[in-house]
């Protein structure tokens, strides 16, 4: 399945480093990017993957060849890079990170001058330009400079987050917080943010960016046993786990139990709507608990295809107050920036705990209860269409949404089947009010797939 191991998708270009994502390809794509955004400053940052420094050099070469000035911000969370691009008025930015994918992957995430993922029209134009190899080649006297600014990006980002919460109230609580940063891009910034900015008593593991990822990159409950044990051993009020580029967050309550990511997003949405009412945007795979929480505030929920860029585009269109992707642990608060941001999520949860005097476990227990099940299945190229058709025939008459794979929804349960944006997989999610209904749905769909 060689054709699947390099993918140009909703957020950029991604693949397994070596035969598929190479320095030559990264340089060419960066040169196409520089040609598209035009001469001027382009920000480049990365996560802590072993291939990151190699690809950073290649990306910088491609940008310089297109006549851009390059500002390297070093190892930084993806949301930090996005905020920095917008704050400094750069022409665009590139984050070298494969986010939640395994360490053998890497990627170029591409941002426009607003620090946002390219929309579908921008992506189409850039990809056409890349395939045509119609790059700008700067003459000797047009080659721009290369500078470094690793010091200010984090402070700019966290300053925007702190403006959205009552930081003094959080500091007064002196919460004991456990952190697992997976030795990723957020390792150092997360420690400073929690310990110094929010006054928490921090118990941290996996916060050395020079070391490999000690667990699978995606912060799922089944891989966060060390965080759960740390919460219990240290008597922490809450535990946080990030992915390697710091845009996704998982949360453990005071008992060590890791919350479902959809419930985490629901708690953050509740905190945000308590501060300011307005519309909410989430993807099709996000739990119906979001609808219940929004309804309790008299607010509406809009849904989009999976992918941060899709959620952000809808949020811009309707001026949403908050959004995100529950299945991926992503929170988007436009008042900070229109991007997934684990720092915003951490701050809003701590602010809610400080405001109510309730534990994170108590807050989570108050949420309406849904049962969700997910699976990932490999599929052969060309087989997805017939699979979707078989599903529709099996559940004929059920309300269907075909904007991203296929979602079939009843009043109290739903099925969503879609192709992954990042890997050669079919992602299957089901949800129901009753656990046996969720298990039954899952078994029926798995039998078809």
Phi and psi in degrees as a GROMACS rama.xvg file:
@    title "Ramachandran Plot"
@    xaxis  label "Phi"
@    yaxis  label "Psi"
@TYPE xy
-57.8593  -38.152  UNK-2
-64.1797  -19.8333  UNK-3
-88.0947  -12.3929  UNK-4
-87.6172  0.362308  UNK-5
-131.523  121.483  UNK-6
-132.887  129.13  UNK-7
-103.315  114.491  UNK-8
-133.198  -152.552  UNK-9
-65.9683  -25.7487  UNK-10
-112.666  -10.9326  UNK-11
153.561  -144.619  UNK-12
-117.135  138.338  UNK-13
-149.086  144.833  UNK-14
-178.969  176.33  UNK-15
-75.107  129.312  UNK-16
-71.5904  135.131  UNK-17
132.575  -106.742  UNK-18
-71.793  -22.2946  UNK-19
-107.139  -57.6694  UNK-20
-100.442  105.78  UNK-21
-115.941  163.45  UNK-22
-58.2047  -37.881  UNK-23
-63.4125  -42.7697  UNK-24
-66.6766  -42.6266  UNK-25
-61.6808  -41.2832  UNK-26
-64.7627  -42.1256  UNK-27
-65.0242  -42.8414  UNK-28
-67.4723  -37.9001  UNK-29
-65.307  -35.971  UNK-30
-67.1843  -38.4302  UNK-31
-62.7329  -42.9223  UNK-32
-60.9246  -46.675  UNK-33
-62.5538  -37.6118  UNK-34
-62.5061  -41.0712  UNK-35
-70.9301  -44.7668  UNK-36
-81.6133  -19.8534  UNK-37
93.0764  167.307  UNK-38
-64.8374  145.167  UNK-39
139.939  -170.324  UNK-40
-81.0857  134.34  UNK-41
-125.726  131.269  UNK-42
-91.1603  135.26  UNK-43
-127.535  127.309  UNK-44
-140.402  174.097  UNK-45
-154.821  168.489  UNK-46
-96.6546  -161.818  UNK-47
-101.362  14.3024  UNK-48
-61.7812  148.212  UNK-49
-56.8754  -30.9589  UNK-50
-83.4499  -4.90416  UNK-51
-62.8181  -45.2531  UNK-52
-66.1608  -40.7387  UNK-53
-58.8868  -48.8863  UNK-54
-68.9499  -31.1492  UNK-55
-60.418  -44.787  UNK-56
-60.0914  -43.1167  UNK-57
-64.3149  -44.3417  UNK-58
-61.8408  -44.4983  UNK-59
-61.2804  -40.411  UNK-60
-61.0126  -45.6141  UNK-61
-61.6018  -41.8827  UNK-62
-66.407  -43.5536  UNK-63
-62.9772  -37.432  UNK-64
-64.1859  -26.6763  UNK-65
-87.2643  0.262419  UNK-66
90.7164  13.5276  UNK-67
-85.1955  157.154  UNK-68
-92.9394  135.038  UNK-69
-109.966  128.425  UNK-70
-112.496  111.532  UNK-71
-90.3226  127.573  UNK-72
-106.615  2.94831  UNK-73
73.807  -151.818  UNK-74
-75.7992  113.209  UNK-75
-146.431  149.253  UNK-76
-59.4666  148.594  UNK-77
-56.7555  -45.6497  UNK-78
-61.6907  -31.5218  UNK-79
-64.1007  -42.54  UNK-80
-63.8306  -41.7153  UNK-81
-64.1435  -45.4192  UNK-82
-61.1304  -41.9926  UNK-83
-65.0573  -39.8823  UNK-84
-57.5534  -49.8948  UNK-85
-67.3584  -41.362  UNK-86
-64.9102  -35.5414  UNK-87
-94.553  -0.903305  UNK-88
67.8444  32.5122  UNK-89
-71.9939  163.023  UNK-90
-72.776  -24.0361  UNK-91
174.504  -173.082  UNK-92
-154.692  155.703  UNK-93
-131.944  123.304  UNK-94
-103.768  124.038  UNK-95
-93.4513  96.2995  UNK-96
-163.665  142.256  UNK-97
-103.216  17.8802  UNK-98
53.4429  -115.839  UNK-99
-88.8706  1.67887  UNK-100
-74.932  161.119  UNK-101
-59.7681  162.668  UNK-102
-65.0959  -21.0901  UNK-103
-74.4052  -11.9532  UNK-104
-89.0647  153.703  UNK-105
-148.161  173.675  UNK-106
-160.149  161.909  UNK-107
-111.889  111.523  UNK-108
-92.0474  129.748  UNK-109
-111.493  132.492  UNK-110
-124.639  144.632  UNK-111
-84.5962  -171.137  UNK-112
-67.4651  -16.3515  UNK-113
-89.7347  3.59558  UNK-114
72.3915  26.8304  UNK-115
-115.182  154.266  UNK-116
-59.8863  147.248  UNK-117
-59.9227  142.998  UNK-118
-78.1491  176.896  UNK-119
-63.4583  -31.2158  UNK-120
-73.7047  -43.1294  UNK-121
-62.619  -43.2954  UNK-122
-60.0382  -44.1291  UNK-123
-61.1647  -44.4796  UNK-124
-64.6128  -42.3473  UNK-125
-66.2313  -43.1567  UNK-126
-65.3588  -39.6293  UNK-127
-60.9853  -43.7987  UNK-128
-61.3339  -42.0954  UNK-129
-63.2603  -48.0883  UNK-130
-65.9612  -30.3385  UNK-131
-81.7433  -8.58214  UNK-132
53.309  34.155  UNK-133
-91.6779  68.4707  UNK-134
-94.1393  152.715  UNK-135
-77.6807  134.425  UNK-136
-115.94  105.192  UNK-137
-68.0525  136.008  UNK-138
-70.4793  165.374  UNK-139
-52.5172  -45.3514  UNK-140
-75.5213  -8.1454  UNK-141
-98.8999  -6.62401  UNK-142
-68.5946  127.479  UNK-143
-82.7017  -177.368  UNK-144
-95.0095  169.714  UNK-145
-125.794  121.129  UNK-146
-132.162  164.996  UNK-147
-122.902  138.536  UNK-148
-148.929  74.0079  UNK-149
-85.5931  -11.8128  UNK-150
-84.3507  -34.5801  UNK-151
-95.0379  -18.9902  UNK-152
-60.3738  -46.3501  UNK-153
-62.9034  -40.929  UNK-154
-66.0656  -37.7651  UNK-155
-61.5892  -45.5634  UNK-156
-64.6086  -55.3516  UNK-157
-66.3853  -28.7971  UNK-158
-61.444  -38.7019  UNK-159
-68.7504  -36.2722  UNK-160
-66.5654  -46.1909  UNK-161
-62.0619  -28.1687  UNK-162
-68.2185  -14.0051  UNK-163
-99.3049  1.64874  UNK-164
-135.746  169.881  UNK-165
-90.482  85.1362  UNK-166
-62.3815  -35.9182  UNK-167
-63.2817  -40.4083  UNK-168
-65.2598  -39.6454  UNK-169
-64.4168  -45.8105  UNK-170
-60.1788  -37.8286  UNK-171
-63.6579  -25.0281  UNK-172
-79.857  -21.5866  UNK-173
48.9899  50.6562  UNK-174
-60.1075  137.487  UNK-175
-87.9318  120.89  UNK-176
-122.981  134.266  UNK-177
-99.3824  143.037  UNK-178
-136.13  134.034  UNK-179
-124.111  105.162  UNK-180
-99.4817  11.2106  UNK-181
53.0256  25.3991  UNK-182
55.3549  32.0837  UNK-183
-96.4182  -165.404  UNK-184
-63.5458  -24.6264  UNK-185
-89.4009  1.69114  UNK-186
-51.9898  -54.3758  UNK-187
-77.1783  -43.6224  UNK-188
-63.1864  -39.5468  UNK-189
-64.0956  -40.7428  UNK-190
-63.4559  -44.9736  UNK-191
-62.8274  -43.1974  UNK-192
-62.1915  -49.226  UNK-193
-74.5683  -42.6744  UNK-194
-78.2076  -49.87  UNK-195
-92.3579  -43.748  UNK-196
-76.2418  -36.7704  UNK-197
-111.3  3.21562  UNK-198
65.4287  27.3338  UNK-199
-83.3344  152.058  UNK-200
-84.7894  106.43  UNK-201
-96.2511  131.385  UNK-202
-117.189  109.561  UNK-203
-121.829  143.184  UNK-204
-130.121  157.773  UNK-205
54.5601  53.8093  UNK-206
-123.177  32.7131  UNK-207
-114.085  102.896  UNK-208
-66.7142  -8.59975  UNK-209
-85.9869  -7.63102  UNK-210
-103.857  159.502  UNK-211
-67.1187  165.251  UNK-212
-64.1467  126.336  UNK-213
-84.7274  -5.56613  UNK-214
-147.161  170.344  UNK-215
-54.2969  145.228  UNK-216
-65.2102  -37.4337  UNK-217
-76.8902  125.18  UNK-218
-78.9359  76.6869  UNK-219
-96.2587  155.486  UNK-220
-54.3484  -40.2823  UNK-221
-70.3629  -12.0111  UNK-222
-111.021  7.98612  UNK-223
-109.312  31.5438  UNK-224
-61.1583  -37.6632  UNK-225
-66.4162  -38.2725  UNK-226
-64.6585  -45.0892  UNK-227
-58.732  -43.6051  UNK-228
-65.1045  -37.6855  UNK-229
-65.1687  -41.7683  UNK-230
-57.6785  -46.5101  UNK-231
-69.0052  -44.6203  UNK-232
-65.9155  -34.3636  UNK-233
-100.827  -0.672565  UNK-234
63.5758  39.8254  UNK-235
-73.4868  148.044  UNK-236
-77.0359  -24.0414  UNK-237
-163.402  152.976  UNK-238
-124.924  141.112  UNK-239
-121.058  137.314  UNK-240
-128.819  130.675  UNK-241
-108.369  165.012  UNK-242
-93.5855  175.25  UNK-243
-62.0792  -21.8572  UNK-244
-110.943  10.1724  UNK-245
71.1463  19.3293  UNK-246
-98.1573  -21.7103  UNK-247
-105.341  151.913  UNK-248
-138.759  138.431  UNK-249
-117.944  153.115  UNK-250
-130.957  133.937  UNK-251
-107.933  134.859  UNK-252
-80.8428  179.478  UNK-253
-65.9153  -17.433  UNK-254
-84.5609  -5.90414  UNK-255
95.073  -12.6576  UNK-256
-67.6356  131.179  UNK-257
-84.397  124.746  UNK-258
-67.6713  148.858  UNK-259
-60.1341  138.521  UNK-260
-60.2851  -31.7316  UNK-261
-66.64  -37.757  UNK-262
-67.6861  -37.9434  UNK-263
-58.5555  -47.5252  UNK-264
-62.1416  -39.5201  UNK-265
-60.9941  -40.2512  UNK-266
-65.1663  -39.1943  UNK-267
-68.3888  -41.8554  UNK-268
-60.6296  -42.1412  UNK-269
-60.6585  -43.1177  UNK-270
-63.4642  -42.8361  UNK-271
-68.3897  -41.4377  UNK-272
-72.2991  -23.7677  UNK-273
-65.1573  -34.5455  UNK-274
-80.9718  -36.8517  UNK-275
-156.141  123.407  UNK-276
-79.0683  149.698  UNK-277
167.601  -178.011  UNK-278
-72.2694  155.267  UNK-279
-124.121  140.553  UNK-280
-125.326  129.403  UNK-281
-139.198  169.847  UNK-282
-86.1824  174.549  UNK-283
-65.9677  -24.6207  UNK-284
-87.0484  -7.62451  UNK-285
-72.6211  142.944  UNK-286
-61.3426  152.867  UNK-287
-67.8607  -10.7598  UNK-288
-59.0982  -28.9651  UNK-289
-62.6292  -40.9152  UNK-290
-62.7598  -40.4074  UNK-291
-64.892  -43.6437  UNK-292
-64.9351  -46.0256  UNK-293
-62.3512  -40.5774  UNK-294
-62.2606  -34.9593  UNK-295
-65.3885  -21.3688  UNK-296
-100.838  4.92451  UNK-297
71.6394  30.4871  UNK-298
-116.793  161.771  UNK-299
-106.27  148.269  UNK-300
-111.523  133.189  UNK-301
-112.347  148.247  UNK-302
-124.119  147.47  UNK-303
-134.146  169.628  UNK-304
-58.7251  157.009  UNK-305
-64.7135  144.766  UNK-306
126.566  129.316  UNK-307
-54.6978  -41.7766  UNK-308
-60.979  -37.8885  UNK-309
-67.3841  -42.6893  UNK-310
-64.1925  -43.9509  UNK-311
-63.5029  -41.9561  UNK-312
-59.027  -43.0054  UNK-313
-69.168  -37.844  UNK-314
-60.8598  -41.6511  UNK-315
-62.5747  -42.2249  UNK-316
-65.0551  -33.6861  UNK-317
-111.404  3.63068  UNK-318
57.098  52.7285  UNK-319
-69.2321  151.733  UNK-320
-81.1121  -36.4786  UNK-321
-155.892  158.255  UNK-322
-160.071  -174.213  UNK-323
160.317  -174.047  UNK-324
-130.846  100.883  UNK-325
-61.3649  -40.553  UNK-326
-60.8422  -28.4363  UNK-327
-104.616  3.60234  UNK-328
69.2473  34.0073  UNK-329
-108.013  129.489  UNK-330
-117.541  132.99  UNK-331
-125.666  115.542  UNK-332
-118.767  107.212  UNK-333
-58.235  -27.646  UNK-334
-62.7656  -24.6564  UNK-335
-92.5085  -60.7125  UNK-336
-173.499  153.437  UNK-337
-81.8025  70.4569  UNK-338
-155.043  158.955  UNK-339
-65.9594  135.054  UNK-340
-151.192  107.92  UNK-341
-66.9911  -26.2825  UNK-342
-70.649  -40.9541  UNK-343
-60.446  -43.0228  UNK-344
-63.1004  -45.9682  UNK-345
-59.6187  -45.8578  UNK-346
-65.2187  -42.7758  UNK-347
-66.7584  -37.0275  UNK-348
-67.472  -44.0372  UNK-349
-64.0826  -37.2106  UNK-350
-64.2624  -40.0175  UNK-351
-66.8917  -40.9551  UNK-352
-62.8202  -41.6806  UNK-353
-66.9264  -38.9698  UNK-354
-70.8186  -36.5402  UNK-355
-96.0001  -21.3773  UNK-356
72.9056  13.4021  UNK-357
-102.752  152.343  UNK-358
-75.0369  161.959  UNK-359
-65.333  -33.1629  UNK-360
-65.1337  -40.7734  UNK-361
-65.6592  -42.9425  UNK-362
-61.4714  -42.4468  UNK-363
-66.6427  -37.2158  UNK-364
-65.4037  -22.1027  UNK-365
-78.8542  -12.0992  UNK-366
-72.0302  147.505  UNK-367
-57.0338  145.557  UNK-368
-96.8917  124.647  UNK-369
-127.622  154.886  UNK-370
-114.563  122.895  UNK-371
-119.102  145.337  UNK-372
-136.21  139.338  UNK-373
-132.587  149.317  UNK-374
-141.229  154.001  UNK-375
-121.204  128.307  UNK-376
-129.862  132.887  UNK-377
-68.8201  149.653  UNK-378
-142.095  154.213  UNK-379
-85.8528  143.901  UNK-380
-56.966  131.951  UNK-381
90.8479  -3.48877  UNK-382
-95.8361  -12.2775  UNK-383
-67.0519  -40.5346  UNK-384
-58.2267  -51.2433  UNK-385
-60.9916  -34.0493  UNK-386
-64.0576  -43.9061  UNK-387
-63.7594  -40.6757  UNK-388
-63.0876  -41.1233  UNK-389
-62.8375  -37.8469  UNK-390
-63.1594  -46.2236  UNK-391
-62.8635  -37.7703  UNK-392
-68.7428  -37.8184  UNK-393
-66.2339  -35.96  UNK-394
-115.637  50.374  UNK-395
-59.5636  139.616  UNK-396
89.6994  -7.58276  UNK-397
-84.3442  141.471  UNK-398
-56.5589  127.258  UNK-399
-121.091  139.447  UNK-400
-120.467  118.993  UNK-401
-107.54  17.5542  UNK-402
-72.7602  -18.958  UNK-403
-152.457  90.4393  UNK-404
68.8812  -127.088  UNK-405
-143.737  125.119  UNK-406
-118.041  125.942  UNK-407
-112.351  125.2  UNK-408
-128.393  129.007  UNK-409
-100.576  171.783  UNK-410
-59.974  -29.8928  UNK-411
-123.189  10.6862  UNK-412
-163.944  164.102  UNK-413
-158.039  161.965  UNK-414
-126.281  136.895  UNK-415
-133.468  125.295  UNK-416
-126.193  128.276  UNK-417
-153.751  158.633  UNK-418
-80.2647  138.651  UNK-419
-60.8446  144.282  UNK-420
-76.3129  -17.2869  UNK-421
-123.474  -16.2116  UNK-422
-141.918  158.67  UNK-423
-76.7309  66.3506  UNK-424
-136.067  151.126  UNK-425
-94.8462  129.676  UNK-426
-104.141  123.658  UNK-427
-116.422  127.33  UNK-428
-133.484  137.322  UNK-429
-129.437  153.828  UNK-430
-145.87  143.336  UNK-431
-153.755  160.535  UNK-432
-67.638  -36.7289  UNK-433
-104.839  142.064  UNK-434
-63.9498  -40.9155  UNK-435
-66.7613  -31.2304  UNK-436
-67.213  -40.578  UNK-437
-62.8043  -44.6574  UNK-438
-63.559  -39.5154  UNK-439
-65.2881  -43.4804  UNK-440
-60.3185  -46.0033  UNK-441
-59.3874  -44.9123  UNK-442
-62.956  -40.3141  UNK-443
-64.3203  -44.6721  UNK-444
-70.1425  -41.2374  UNK-445
-61.1318  -36.7244  UNK-446
-63.3676  -37.938  UNK-447
-71.9563  -36.6992  UNK-448
